[in-house]
Amino acid sequence: MSTTATARMIDLDPATIDLADIDVSQRELWAENKKWDFFTRLRNEAPIHYCPESEFGPYWSVTRYADIMEVENNWQMFSSDPAIVIQDPEEDFELPMFIAMDPPKHDEQRKTVQGVVAPMNLKNLEGTIRTRVQNILDSLPVGETFNWVDLVSIELTTQMLATLFDFPFEDRRKLTRWSDVATGGPETGIVETEEQRREELYECLTYFTRLWQERENQAGGNDLISMLAHGDSTRDMSPQEFLGNLVLLIVGGNDTTRNSITGGVLALNENPGEYAKLRNNPGVIPNMVSEIIRWVTPLAHMRRTATEDTELGGQQIKAGDKLVMWYVSGNRDERAIDRPNEFIIDRPRARQHLSFGFGIHRCMGNRLAEMQLRILWEEIQQRFHKVEVVGEPVRVPSNFVHGFTELPVRLHPI
């Protein structure tokens, strides 16, 4: 191994660094949005790439669309257990969740809560979402600079989460905080210590346990907590497993949509021709939503663990090896997507992206996320000529949540 193996990737030239020394997991690459050229190099020269040394231990990077699909479709060989993130679970603080399980337990627990996003339920939610979007947009300070992430992206998704959980509306920002804490340790600045992180997550467990106890004797609830409390495969969960599934549902319903809401505004500002196209043809919004979700890729990766020795893309994978499917890279793969480094709101087959995952773990709430974004942009177009970005975005220092904490904007009414 060369001397650059533990160096900061952000200081190195992606074109000349030794392939063996590339470590795309380093958080600085994500905070500074400097990872793209490294991923291009890996796709072209080492699509199944071994990093022997990183903050998270050794891991394989899977960077091409087709290879990611192959891993996604073979849960027997590439397991979601014990974790779906590059970081290994803490032995003294494990949080089992159904996304990090294999069939049959995965299927049973997922089925318990899937009804909350069933087509009829989504149809019933559409009016609620539209009213909330209208109220949020009508309350914004026109002509003043404000943080779009806080006043729009977080507010809309947190209100939606509160509805899905039937969570006390006045406490809804607790959901945002718990989502941030769940996905960010001390190294991200979200909490000061790991002890604080665990303490706040146990506060989340305590709060939701009270809701569970209120609802377990009430039949017919259509919210996520009632579904978990009455489900055959979930009613006897341990507290840690309950917390794990809460974290999954909170993060899945919060981080992904909120960062697509922010990333879409940024993408349109960076591509004024596409923004003009939107103004001239609002009918393109449903297709644009899919392109935004591809472009942003709000969860950057999912991890699998090899269950036995195998071969992938000509590389020898050992049982127990960690494979990281980089969705952000697969969504920029020229072999699968035409002109992938361009943001094109009327792109043909725009839904052919990896942002929702694939196979048995495909995102349960994908239609709900698309609906929220569609309604938001329909209502924006009726009010504002432009949502103008007036400063640099601040990005989350995470290789998992591909998102933003700040996006300063100013509204220009029609």
C-alpha positions as a printed Julia matrix, in Angstrom:
414×3 Matrix{Float64}:
   0.0     0.0     0.0
   1.34    3.44   -0.87
   1.8     6.3     1.58
  -1.39    8.03    0.44
  -3.6     5.23    1.77
  -4.79    7.19    4.79
  -4.44   10.65    3.23
  -7.31   13.09    2.81
  -8.88   12.36   -0.56
  -9.95   15.97   -0.84
  -6.28   17.01   -1.13
  -5.49   14.54   -3.93
  -6.01   14.48   -7.69
  -8.65   11.89   -8.65
  -6.96   11.39  -12.01
  -3.5    10.5   -10.69
  -4.0     8.91   -7.27
  -3.14    5.21   -7.11
  -6.41    3.3    -7.6
  -5.67    1.18   -4.53
  -5.62    4.29   -2.37
  -9.04    5.69   -3.29
 -11.41    5.88   -0.31
 -14.71    7.46   -1.33
 -16.14    7.07    2.18
 -14.26   10.08    3.56
 -16.76   12.65    4.83
 -14.85   15.68    3.56
 -15.53   14.55   -0.01
 -19.25   14.72    0.72
 -19.28   17.93    2.74
 -17.36   19.7    -0.06
 -19.13   17.86   -2.94
 -15.79   16.66   -4.31
 -16.51   12.94   -4.78
 -17.74   12.87   -8.38
 -14.4    12.54  -10.18
 -13.35    9.72   -7.86
 -16.53    7.82   -8.71
 -16.02    8.41  -12.45
 -12.53    6.95  -12.15
 -13.79    3.91  -10.24
 -16.61    3.24  -12.72
 -14.18    3.39  -15.62
 -11.16    1.59  -14.16
 -12.21   -0.39  -11.07
 -15.99   -0.79  -10.92
 -15.67   -3.39   -8.13
 -13.02   -1.67   -6.03
 -11.39   -2.79   -2.8
 -10.44   -0.2    -0.2
  -8.27   -2.02    2.36
  -8.19    0.75    4.95
 -10.76    3.36    5.94
 -12.46    4.84    8.98
 -15.02    2.06    8.56
 -12.6    -0.78    7.9
 -12.04   -2.5     4.56
 -14.86   -2.45    2.01
 -15.68   -3.02   -1.63
 -17.19   -0.21   -3.7
 -19.8    -1.22   -6.29
 -20.12    1.77   -8.6
 -21.79    0.72  -11.87
 -25.55    0.53  -12.35
 -25.63   -3.09  -13.59
 -23.39   -4.37  -10.8
 -25.5    -2.62   -8.16
 -28.6    -4.26   -9.63
 -26.89   -7.65   -9.5
 -26.11   -7.23   -5.81
 -29.58   -5.86   -5.04
 -31.26   -8.84   -6.71
 -29.3   -11.51   -4.82
 -30.13  -11.12   -1.14
 -29.12  -14.73   -0.51
 -25.52  -14.01   -1.5
 -25.41  -10.36   -0.4
 -27.18   -9.96    2.91
 -28.58   -6.82    4.54
 -27.65   -8.26    7.92
 -26.06   -6.82   10.08
 -26.31   -3.3     8.59
 -27.26   -1.33    5.49
 -24.71    1.44    6.1
 -20.96    1.29    5.67
 -20.42    1.72    9.41
 -20.64   -1.5    11.42
 -23.27   -1.62   14.17
 -22.08   -0.89   17.69
 -21.98   -4.17   19.61
 -23.4    -2.6    22.77
 -26.07   -0.54   20.94
 -27.55   -2.64   18.18
 -30.77   -1.41   16.61
 -32.38   -4.19   14.55
 -34.62   -2.9    11.77
 -36.39   -4.69    8.96
 -34.36   -3.04    6.2
 -31.28   -4.69    7.75
 -32.91   -8.13    7.74
 -33.37  -10.83    5.14
 -36.51  -12.82    4.35
 -38.66  -14.12    5.87
 -38.48  -11.72    8.85
 -37.88   -8.71    6.59
 -40.96   -9.48    4.51
 -43.2   -10.03    7.54
 -42.25   -6.77    9.28
 -42.33   -4.68    6.1
 -45.79   -6.03    5.26
 -47.04   -4.89    8.68
 -46.46   -1.2     7.92
 -46.78   -1.16    4.13
 -50.47   -0.31    4.29
 -49.7     3.24    5.36
 -48.56    3.94    1.79
 -51.12    1.77    0.0
 -52.72    3.43   -3.06
 -56.01    4.23   -1.31
 -54.21    5.76    1.67
 -52.06    7.86   -0.66
 -55.17    9.07   -2.43
 -56.63   10.11    0.92
 -53.4    11.9     1.87
 -53.14   13.98   -1.3
 -55.57   16.69   -0.17
 -53.85   16.95    3.23
 -50.44   17.32    1.6
 -51.7    19.99   -0.8
 -53.26   22.05    1.98
 -50.06   21.89    4.01
 -47.9    22.8     1.04
 -50.13   25.79    0.34
 -49.96   26.95    3.96
 -46.18   26.58    4.08
 -45.61   28.45    0.8
 -48.07   31.2     1.71
 -46.23   31.8     5.0
 -42.81   32.34    3.4
 -41.12   35.78    3.54
 -41.29   37.0    -0.08
 -38.39   39.26   -1.04
 -36.25   38.25    1.93
 -33.42   35.75    2.14
 -34.24   32.64    4.17
 -33.1    29.04    4.61
 -35.21   26.87    2.29
 -34.11   23.71    4.14
 -35.62   24.85    7.41
 -38.79   26.63    6.32
 -39.84   24.33    3.47
 -37.95   21.03    3.17
 -37.92   20.13    6.84
 -41.31   21.62    7.62
 -43.19   19.76    4.89
 -41.59   16.36    5.49
 -41.89   16.64    9.27
 -45.59   17.49    9.02
 -46.03   14.45    6.79
 -44.18   12.19    9.22
 -46.3    13.45   12.11
 -49.38   12.44   10.11
 -48.07    8.95    9.29
 -47.22    8.3    12.94
 -50.27   10.21   14.27
 -47.61   12.04   16.3
 -48.48   15.11   18.4
 -48.26   17.91   15.83
 -46.81   20.49   18.21
 -43.85   18.18   18.9
 -43.16   17.36   15.24
 -39.7    18.97   15.17
 -38.59   16.25   17.59
 -38.87   13.9    14.61
 -36.43   16.04   12.64
 -33.97   16.05   15.51
 -34.18   12.3    16.04
 -33.67   11.71   12.33
 -30.53   13.87   12.34
 -29.19   12.23   15.51
 -29.85    8.72   14.18
 -27.75    9.29   11.06
 -25.04   11.55   12.5
 -22.51   10.91   15.25
 -20.08   13.35   16.9
 -17.96   13.56   13.74
 -20.83   15.34   11.96
 -21.3    17.97   14.65
 -24.93   16.99   15.24
 -24.13   15.69   18.72
 -21.07   16.28   20.89
 -20.57   12.71   22.09
 -21.76    9.2    21.34
 -23.29    9.16   24.84
 -25.43   12.17   23.94
 -26.52   10.46   20.73
 -27.67    7.34   22.57
 -29.38    9.41   25.23
 -31.42   11.31   22.63
 -32.36    8.1    20.8
 -33.57    6.61   24.07
 -35.68    9.75   24.53
 -37.19    8.9    21.14
 -37.88    5.34   22.35
 -39.49    6.58   25.56
 -41.75    9.01   23.7
 -42.88    6.42   21.16
 -43.33    3.71   23.81
 -45.95    5.94   25.43
 -47.73    6.27   22.07
 -47.51    2.48   21.6
 -49.05    1.85   25.02
 -51.9     4.24   24.26
 -52.69    2.48   20.97
 -52.07   -1.2    21.6
 -55.53   -1.56   23.16
 -57.25    0.5    20.47
 -58.17   -1.47   17.37
 -58.32   -0.1    13.85
 -55.63    2.58   13.95
 -54.27    3.45   10.52
 -50.99    5.02   11.69
 -47.55    3.4    11.77
 -47.47    2.95   15.57
 -50.87    1.24   15.64
 -49.76   -1.01   12.77
 -46.6    -2.02   14.64
 -48.47   -2.52   17.92
 -51.04   -4.86   16.33
 -48.89   -6.63   13.73
 -48.27  -10.34   14.31
 -44.57  -10.01   13.49
 -43.98   -6.74   15.36
 -46.18   -6.66   18.47
 -43.57   -8.56   20.53
 -40.5    -6.59   19.42
 -37.82   -5.83   21.97
 -37.34   -2.14   22.85
 -34.13   -2.05   20.77
 -35.91   -3.5    17.75
 -38.78   -1.04   18.18
 -36.26    1.79   18.28
 -34.46    0.39   15.22
 -37.65    0.31   13.18
 -38.61    3.78   14.4
 -35.25    5.1    13.22
 -35.79    3.39    9.85
 -39.26    4.87    9.37
 -38.28    8.34   10.59
 -35.14    8.58    8.45
 -36.85    6.96    5.46
 -39.72    9.41    5.62
 -37.69   12.48    6.46
 -34.14   12.68    5.13
 -34.87   11.4     1.66
 -37.77   13.67    0.72
 -36.42   16.73    2.47
 -33.1    16.56    0.64
 -34.81   16.02   -2.71
 -36.91   19.12   -2.04
 -33.74   21.13   -1.42
 -31.65   19.52   -4.16
 -34.33   20.17   -6.75
 -34.26   23.92   -6.11
 -30.47   23.91   -6.37
 -30.47   21.84   -9.59
 -32.95   24.17  -11.31
 -30.87   27.2   -10.34
 -27.7    25.56  -11.65
 -29.51   24.73  -14.91
 -31.49   27.85  -15.87
 -32.49   26.37  -19.22
 -34.31   23.58  -17.37
 -35.98   26.11  -15.07
 -37.24   27.96  -18.16
 -38.49   24.66  -19.54
 -40.45   24.1   -16.32
 -42.01   27.57  -16.47
 -43.09   27.0   -20.06
 -44.52   23.54  -19.4
 -45.66   22.76  -15.82
 -46.98   19.43  -17.15
 -43.4    18.16  -17.0
 -43.44   18.21  -13.18
 -44.1    14.46  -12.58
 -41.18   13.57  -14.84
 -39.03   16.3   -13.3
 -39.63   14.82   -9.86
 -38.04   11.55  -10.95
 -35.09   13.42  -12.44
 -34.63   15.37   -9.2
 -34.6    12.16   -7.18
 -32.01   10.64   -9.53
 -29.92   13.79   -9.56
 -29.9    14.26   -5.79
 -29.78   10.56   -4.79
 -30.71   11.45   -1.2
 -29.3     8.23    0.29
 -25.84    7.86   -1.19
 -25.29    4.18   -0.54
 -26.57    0.9     0.82
 -24.32   -1.79    2.18
 -24.51   -5.56    1.88
 -22.37   -8.32    3.44
 -21.26  -11.38    1.44
 -22.62  -14.61    2.9
 -20.11  -16.83    1.08
 -17.09  -16.64   -1.19
 -18.15  -15.48   -4.64
 -17.09  -13.51   -7.71
 -18.45  -10.12   -8.73
 -17.25   -8.26  -11.79
 -14.15  -10.45  -11.97
 -13.19   -9.75   -8.34
 -12.99  -12.43   -5.66
 -15.3   -11.54   -2.79
 -14.83  -13.38    0.51
 -17.57  -14.4     2.93
 -18.02  -11.57    5.43
 -16.72   -8.87    3.06
 -18.55   -5.55    3.1
 -19.93   -4.3    -0.23
 -21.09   -0.71   -0.58
 -23.51   -0.05   -3.43
 -22.92    3.6    -4.27
 -26.3     4.71   -5.62
 -24.87    8.19   -6.33
 -22.42    6.57   -8.73
 -24.89    4.17  -10.34
 -27.15    7.13  -11.07
 -24.27    8.73  -13.01
 -23.3     5.61  -14.95
 -23.05    6.37  -18.67
 -23.51    2.67  -19.45
 -27.06    2.7   -18.14
 -28.25    6.31  -18.32
 -27.88    8.64  -21.3
 -26.04   11.91  -20.51
 -26.15   11.13  -16.76
 -24.17   14.2   -15.72
 -26.84   16.5   -17.14
 -29.97   17.51  -15.26
 -32.79   17.08  -17.82
 -36.31   17.5   -16.47
 -38.01   15.94  -19.51
 -35.55   13.04  -19.64
 -37.05    9.88  -21.2
 -37.45    7.0   -18.72
 -36.61    9.29  -15.83
 -37.83    6.77  -13.24
 -35.06    4.36  -14.24
 -32.82    5.38  -11.34
 -31.4     3.68   -8.27
 -32.34    6.21   -5.59
 -35.13    4.03   -4.19
 -33.06    0.86   -4.28
 -34.28   -2.26   -6.0
 -35.54   -5.76   -5.26
 -37.01   -6.72   -1.9
 -35.64   -3.59   -0.21
 -37.0    -1.07   -2.72
 -38.14    2.02   -0.81
 -41.61    1.42    0.63
 -42.56    5.11    0.49
 -41.38    5.94   -3.03
 -44.84    6.92   -4.3
 -45.45    9.12   -1.26
 -42.12   10.89   -1.78
 -42.91   11.48   -5.45
 -46.37   12.79   -4.58
 -45.02   15.29   -2.03
 -42.49   16.63   -4.52
 -45.05   16.8    -7.33
 -47.57   18.73   -5.25
 -44.88   21.06   -3.92
 -43.7    22.01   -7.42
 -47.26   22.39   -8.71
 -47.96   24.88   -5.94
 -44.6    26.66   -6.32
 -45.3    27.26  -10.0
 -48.63   28.89   -9.17
 -46.98   31.4    -6.83
 -43.39   32.1    -7.8
 -41.6    32.96  -11.01
 -38.43   31.7    -9.39
 -37.04   30.31   -6.16
 -33.61   31.91   -6.48
 -30.59   30.46   -4.7
 -28.62   33.43   -3.36
 -25.76   31.73   -1.5
 -23.75   28.54   -1.25
 -25.49   25.42    0.05
 -24.21   23.8     3.23
 -24.03   20.04    2.81
 -24.34   17.26    5.35
 -20.88   15.79    6.16
 -22.12   12.25    5.59
 -21.46    9.5     3.05
 -24.96    8.12    3.68
 -27.39   11.04    3.89
 -26.65   13.0     0.72
 -28.22   16.24    1.78
 -28.21   19.82    2.94
 -28.51   21.81    6.14
 -28.75   25.24    4.5
 -29.82   26.67    1.16
 -30.29   30.47    1.19
 -33.0    31.52   -1.25
 -35.15   34.48   -2.23
 -38.61   34.2    -3.76
 -39.7    36.08   -6.88
 -43.5    36.12   -7.14
 -45.31   35.8   -10.44
